[in-house]
Amino acid sequence: MFELTRCQFYKAISLLDNGHPYPEVLSILENNNPGWVFSDRADAPKTALVWSKGMQGFYLIGDETNEAFLSISLMNLLLQILDLE
């Protein structure tokens, strides 16, 4: 799993092509709201977890069947996110 830098957030915008009901996600990816993005690939994400600092929650976007992404321990991921705050 890769943590995207703020200047890389745009790479995950294409994961919203099929629509996403949460404007907070797009706002984070456009660098309008604070948050973090973790993806399966830094160059061309297929799946990403978007953490919203303001909402104190996360959103899974992209391919929900991506085995490489889903095989990562959720606990390790949450510990990494909580360490950022």
C-alpha positions, 0 to 999 in steps of 0.5 A: 500500500502506498500513501499518496502525497497531496500532489499525487491525489489527482491520480485517484480522481479517475476512481470516481468515474462510476459516481460516488455519493460523497462530495468529501472524497472529491474535495480531498482529491482536489486538495480542497479539504484535508485528508490522506489517500492510500492506494494499491499503486502510486502510479495508477491506482485501482483502489484507494482508501481516502481518509477525511480528517474533517469527517474522521472517517474513511471511504473505499473507492475504485475496485472493491474486488482488488485482492492485492489491496484487500489482503492488507491488514485493516488493523495495520492500515488504521494504525498508520492512519491514526499515527498521522494525526 
